[in-house]
């Protein structure tokens, strides 16, 4: 017993050790960075620049076998190398930027090596022949020469996506909250949700083309349908999974139904709602492309279908690149909104 007490006394911190004079001597332990978690390296930030420099050197030195204007591709490589060099130089004076540059350097190194190998196998040696395997130089050439048509197609697709996604999200939130809160709504509408929601939205194309007078309304309807199901389903499930004790405690303090819905039910279901929105984002892009291929007069889906008809796969891949960029931007916006709404979750989840 005496040994235990002596051990306990030896582990405790005396008042003298936490006096104001010794406060500054206590080491401060920083929380681990969950975003830029790659170990610090002096080599990878340099290697990423070297990889794109190798891609540029290969593009200049080796003769071109395929018919292509590779000047835009070379300019793109030069601009990206300049971007990496500037970021690397500034990172010496900014710790946060230094961690970000270090974290992404391995990924950029792999992209630079990938561009080099891809260009050699296609443009330089024709091992990957046209028209099915265009090289990066052909795709960049299309992005420059056909920029006007691609810009108009992107704007058309963004208009269609915005109309359908916003309307589908609002409809999904309202119906999901009603089904999650009111038993009558759940009784009548949840079976409909299960029946209609599991059917892919593109399967409703013949019905939509017959019901609505214009192609635009039909396409918006399909996107609304594919967004509505995951948002409504997750909103309903999120409210149902909130512990009943939260509502009972609020009622004992005099909370009315409006307070229970808007201050407890909806905030508590927000993590599930955003999960539904993430799922709906991917489904909406798929539905957007398929619907535009069938009857639209413009849009990225229409552009892909038109280019495929002429076997111009460089234009197909150029449209896919733009779609990937737009999709990444939309997801980044949703992540920012989620981080602001769910700021209370910071530190609880990885």
C-alpha positions as CSV (number, residue, x, y, z in Angstrom):
1,X,0.0,0.0,0.0
2,X,2.9,2.4,0.9
3,X,4.6,1.6,-2.4
4,X,1.4,2.5,-4.3
5,X,1.0,5.7,-2.5
6,X,4.7,6.6,-3.1
7,X,4.3,5.9,-6.8
8,X,1.1,8.0,-7.0
9,X,2.9,10.9,-5.2
10,X,5.9,10.7,-7.6
11,X,3.6,10.9,-10.6
12,X,1.7,13.9,-9.5
13,X,2.8,17.4,-10.5
14,X,3.6,19.7,-7.6
15,X,2.5,23.3,-7.4
16,X,6.0,24.5,-7.9
17,X,6.2,22.7,-11.2
18,X,3.2,24.6,-12.6
19,X,4.2,27.9,-11.3
20,X,4.1,30.9,-13.7
21,X,7.8,30.7,-14.1
22,X,7.6,27.2,-15.4
23,X,4.5,27.6,-17.6
24,X,6.6,28.5,-20.7
25,X,8.8,25.5,-20.2
26,X,5.9,23.0,-20.7
27,X,6.2,21.6,-24.2
28,X,3.2,22.3,-26.6
29,X,2.1,19.2,-28.5
30,X,0.5,20.0,-31.8
31,X,-2.5,18.0,-33.0
32,X,-1.7,15.8,-36.0
33,X,-2.7,17.2,-39.4
34,X,-5.5,15.0,-40.8
35,X,-5.4,16.7,-44.2
36,X,-1.7,17.0,-45.1
37,X,-0.5,13.9,-43.3
38,X,2.3,12.9,-45.6
39,X,5.8,12.8,-43.8
40,X,7.9,15.8,-44.5
41,X,10.3,15.3,-47.4
42,X,12.9,17.5,-49.1
43,X,13.1,15.2,-52.2
44,X,9.5,14.8,-53.4
45,X,8.7,18.5,-54.0
46,X,11.8,18.6,-56.3
47,X,10.9,15.3,-58.0
48,X,7.5,16.6,-58.9
49,X,9.1,19.5,-60.8
50,X,11.6,17.1,-62.4
51,X,8.8,14.8,-63.6
52,X,7.0,17.5,-65.5
53,X,10.3,18.9,-66.8
54,X,11.0,15.4,-68.1
55,X,7.6,15.4,-69.8
56,X,8.4,18.7,-71.5
57,X,11.9,17.6,-72.5
58,X,10.5,14.4,-74.0
59,X,7.9,16.4,-75.9
60,X,10.5,18.7,-77.4
61,X,13.3,16.1,-78.1
62,X,11.4,13.1,-79.6
63,X,10.0,13.4,-83.1
64,X,6.2,13.2,-83.5
65,X,4.7,10.4,-85.4
66,X,1.0,11.3,-85.2
67,X,-0.5,14.4,-86.8
68,X,-0.9,16.9,-83.9
69,X,-0.1,20.5,-83.0
70,X,1.7,19.9,-79.8
71,X,2.5,23.6,-79.1
72,X,-0.5,24.1,-76.7
73,X,0.6,20.9,-74.8
74,X,4.1,22.3,-74.4
75,X,2.8,25.6,-73.2
76,X,0.6,23.8,-70.6
77,X,3.6,21.9,-69.3
78,X,5.6,25.1,-69.0
79,X,2.8,26.9,-67.1
80,X,2.4,24.0,-64.7
81,X,6.1,23.7,-64.1
82,X,6.1,27.5,-63.3
83,X,3.2,26.9,-60.9
84,X,5.1,24.1,-59.1
85,X,8.3,26.2,-58.9
86,X,6.5,29.2,-57.5
87,X,4.6,27.1,-55.0
88,X,7.9,25.4,-53.9
89,X,9.7,28.7,-53.5
90,X,6.9,30.3,-51.5
91,X,6.6,27.2,-49.3
92,X,9.9,28.1,-47.6
93,X,8.2,31.2,-46.1
94,X,4.7,29.7,-45.4
95,X,4.5,26.6,-43.1
96,X,0.9,25.8,-44.1
97,X,1.7,26.0,-47.8
98,X,4.8,23.9,-47.2
99,X,2.8,21.1,-45.7
100,X,0.3,21.3,-48.7
101,X,3.1,21.2,-51.3
102,X,4.8,18.3,-49.5
103,X,1.5,16.3,-49.3
104,X,0.7,16.7,-53.0
105,X,4.2,16.3,-54.4
106,X,4.1,12.5,-54.8
107,X,0.7,12.7,-56.6
108,X,2.0,15.3,-59.0
109,X,5.2,13.3,-59.6
110,X,3.0,10.3,-60.7
111,X,1.0,12.6,-63.0
112,X,4.2,13.9,-64.6
113,X,5.5,10.4,-65.2
114,X,2.1,9.4,-66.5
115,X,2.1,12.2,-69.0
116,X,5.6,11.3,-70.2
117,X,4.7,7.6,-70.7
118,X,1.4,8.4,-72.3
119,X,2.9,10.8,-74.8
120,X,5.6,8.4,-75.8
121,X,3.2,5.5,-76.4
122,X,0.8,7.6,-78.4
123,X,2.1,10.8,-80.1
124,X,5.7,9.7,-80.4
125,X,5.6,6.0,-81.3
126,X,1.9,5.3,-82.2
127,X,1.9,2.2,-80.1
128,X,-1.5,3.4,-78.9
129,X,-3.0,4.3,-82.3
130,X,-5.5,6.9,-83.3
131,X,-8.5,7.4,-83.2
132,X,-9.2,5.4,-80.0
133,X,-6.1,6.4,-78.0
134,X,-5.3,10.1,-78.5
135,X,-2.3,11.4,-76.6
136,X,-2.3,14.3,-74.2
137,X,-1.2,16.7,-76.9
138,X,-4.3,15.9,-79.0
139,X,-6.6,16.4,-76.1
140,X,-5.0,19.8,-75.2
141,X,-5.2,20.8,-78.8
142,X,-8.9,20.1,-78.8
143,X,-9.4,22.1,-75.6
144,X,-7.7,25.1,-77.2
145,X,-9.1,24.9,-80.8
146,X,-12.7,23.9,-79.8
147,X,-12.8,26.1,-76.6
148,X,-15.8,28.0,-77.8
149,X,-18.1,25.0,-78.4
150,X,-16.9,23.4,-75.2
151,X,-17.6,26.5,-73.2
152,X,-21.1,26.8,-74.6
153,X,-21.7,23.1,-73.9
154,X,-20.4,23.4,-70.4
155,X,-22.7,26.4,-69.7
156,X,-25.7,24.4,-71.0
157,X,-24.9,21.5,-68.9
158,X,-24.4,23.6,-65.8
159,X,-27.7,25.3,-66.3
160,X,-29.4,22.0,-66.6
161,X,-27.6,20.5,-63.6
162,X,-28.3,23.6,-61.4
163,X,-32.0,23.5,-62.1
164,X,-32.4,19.8,-61.5
165,X,-30.0,19.5,-58.6
166,X,-31.4,22.5,-56.6
167,X,-35.0,21.4,-57.3
168,X,-34.3,17.8,-56.4
169,X,-32.4,18.7,-53.2
170,X,-35.2,21.0,-52.0
171,X,-37.9,18.3,-52.8
172,X,-35.8,15.6,-51.2
173,X,-35.3,17.7,-48.0
174,X,-38.9,18.6,-47.6
175,X,-40.3,15.1,-48.3
176,X,-37.6,13.4,-46.2
177,X,-38.2,15.6,-43.2
178,X,-41.9,15.2,-43.4
179,X,-41.6,11.4,-43.7
180,X,-39.1,11.3,-40.8
181,X,-41.2,13.4,-38.5
182,X,-44.9,12.5,-39.3
183,X,-46.1,9.0,-39.3
184,X,-48.8,9.6,-41.8
185,X,-46.4,11.0,-44.3
186,X,-44.1,8.0,-43.7
187,X,-47.0,5.6,-44.1
188,X,-48.2,6.9,-47.5
189,X,-45.0,8.2,-49.2
190,X,-42.2,5.9,-48.0
191,X,-43.4,2.9,-50.1
192,X,-43.6,5.2,-53.1
193,X,-40.0,6.4,-52.4
194,X,-38.8,2.7,-52.2
195,X,-40.6,1.8,-55.5
196,X,-39.7,4.8,-57.6
197,X,-36.3,5.6,-56.1
198,X,-34.7,2.2,-56.7
199,X,-35.5,2.5,-60.5
200,X,-32.6,4.3,-62.3
201,X,-33.6,7.7,-63.4
202,X,-32.5,7.0,-67.0
203,X,-35.2,4.2,-67.2
204,X,-37.8,7.0,-67.0
205,X,-36.6,8.7,-70.2
206,X,-39.5,7.3,-72.4
207,X,-42.0,8.4,-69.8
208,X,-40.4,11.9,-69.4
209,X,-40.3,12.4,-73.2
210,X,-44.0,11.6,-73.4
211,X,-45.2,13.6,-70.4
212,X,-43.3,16.9,-70.9
213,X,-43.5,19.1,-74.0
214,X,-39.8,20.1,-74.2
215,X,-36.5,18.3,-74.0
216,X,-35.2,20.7,-71.3
217,X,-38.1,20.0,-68.9
218,X,-37.7,16.3,-69.5
219,X,-34.0,16.4,-68.6
220,X,-34.6,18.5,-65.5
221,X,-37.3,16.0,-64.4
222,X,-34.8,13.1,-64.7
223,X,-32.1,14.9,-62.6
224,X,-34.7,15.9,-60.0
225,X,-35.8,12.3,-59.8
226,X,-32.3,10.9,-59.3
227,X,-31.4,13.6,-56.7
228,X,-34.7,13.4,-54.8
229,X,-34.4,9.7,-53.8
230,X,-31.0,9.7,-51.9
231,X,-31.6,13.0,-50.3
232,X,-35.1,12.1,-49.1
233,X,-34.1,8.7,-48.0
234,X,-31.1,9.9,-45.9
235,X,-33.0,12.8,-44.4
236,X,-35.8,10.5,-43.3
237,X,-33.3,8.0,-41.9
238,X,-31.3,10.7,-40.2
239,X,-34.3,12.0,-38.3
240,X,-35.4,8.5,-37.3
241,X,-32.0,7.7,-35.9
242,X,-31.9,10.7,-33.5
243,X,-32.2,9.4,-29.9
244,X,-35.7,9.9,-28.5
245,X,-34.1,11.3,-25.3
246,X,-33.2,14.5,-27.0
247,X,-36.8,15.3,-27.9
248,X,-38.0,14.2,-24.4
249,X,-35.5,16.5,-22.7
250,X,-36.5,19.4,-24.9
251,X,-40.2,18.8,-24.2
252,X,-39.7,18.9,-20.5
253,X,-38.1,22.3,-21.0
254,X,-41.2,23.6,-22.8
255,X,-40.1,23.2,-26.5
256,X,-42.9,23.2,-29.0
257,X,-43.1,21.2,-32.3
258,X,-41.5,23.9,-34.4
259,X,-38.5,24.0,-32.0
260,X,-38.1,20.2,-32.1
261,X,-38.1,20.1,-35.9
262,X,-35.8,23.0,-36.7
263,X,-33.5,22.9,-33.7
264,X,-33.1,19.2,-33.0
265,X,-34.5,17.0,-35.8
266,X,-33.0,18.8,-38.8
267,X,-29.6,19.7,-37.3
268,X,-29.3,16.1,-35.9
269,X,-30.0,14.7,-39.4
270,X,-27.5,17.0,-41.2
271,X,-24.7,14.4,-41.4
272,X,-27.1,11.9,-43.1
273,X,-28.5,14.6,-45.3
274,X,-25.0,15.5,-46.7
275,X,-24.3,11.8,-47.3
276,X,-27.5,11.8,-49.5
277,X,-26.3,14.9,-51.3
278,X,-22.9,13.4,-52.1
279,X,-24.6,10.3,-53.5
280,X,-27.0,12.5,-55.5
281,X,-24.2,14.5,-57.0
282,X,-22.6,11.5,-58.7
283,X,-26.0,10.3,-59.9
284,X,-27.0,13.7,-61.2
285,X,-23.8,13.9,-63.4
286,X,-24.5,10.4,-64.8
287,X,-28.1,11.2,-65.5
288,X,-27.1,14.6,-67.0
289,X,-24.8,13.0,-69.6
290,X,-27.1,10.2,-70.6
291,X,-30.1,12.6,-70.9
292,X,-28.2,15.0,-73.1
293,X,-27.1,12.2,-75.4
294,X,-30.7,11.4,-76.3
295,X,-32.2,14.7,-77.4
296,X,-30.4,17.8,-76.2
297,X,-29.3,20.5,-78.6
298,X,-26.2,21.4,-76.6
299,X,-24.3,20.3,-73.5
300,X,-21.3,18.1,-72.7
301,X,-23.3,14.9,-73.1
302,X,-24.4,16.1,-76.5
303,X,-20.8,17.0,-77.4
304,X,-19.6,13.6,-76.4
305,X,-22.3,11.9,-78.5
306,X,-21.6,14.1,-81.5
307,X,-17.8,13.6,-81.3
308,X,-18.3,9.8,-81.0
309,X,-20.3,9.8,-84.2
310,X,-17.3,11.2,-86.0
311,X,-14.9,8.9,-84.2
312,X,-13.1,11.9,-82.8
313,X,-12.1,10.5,-79.5
314,X,-9.8,13.3,-78.7
315,X,-12.9,15.5,-78.4
316,X,-14.6,12.8,-76.3
317,X,-11.7,12.8,-73.8
318,X,-11.5,16.6,-73.8
319,X,-15.2,16.8,-72.7
320,X,-14.6,14.1,-70.1
321,X,-11.7,16.2,-68.7
322,X,-14.0,19.2,-68.4
323,X,-16.6,17.1,-66.7
324,X,-14.1,15.9,-64.2
325,X,-13.0,19.4,-63.4
326,X,-16.6,20.7,-63.1
327,X,-17.5,17.7,-60.9
328,X,-14.5,18.4,-58.6
329,X,-15.5,22.0,-58.3
330,X,-19.1,21.1,-57.4
331,X,-17.9,18.6,-54.8
332,X,-15.5,21.2,-53.4
333,X,-18.4,23.6,-53.0
334,X,-20.5,21.0,-51.2
335,X,-17.6,20.1,-48.9
336,X,-17.2,23.8,-48.0
337,X,-20.9,24.1,-47.2
338,X,-20.7,20.9,-45.1
339,X,-17.7,22.1,-43.2
340,X,-19.6,25.3,-42.3
341,X,-22.9,23.6,-41.4
342,X,-21.2,20.7,-39.5
343,X,-18.5,22.7,-37.8
344,X,-19.5,21.0,-34.5
345,X,-18.2,17.7,-35.9
346,X,-14.7,19.0,-36.3
347,X,-12.3,16.8,-34.3
348,X,-14.9,14.0,-33.9
349,X,-14.5,12.5,-37.4
350,X,-11.5,11.8,-39.5
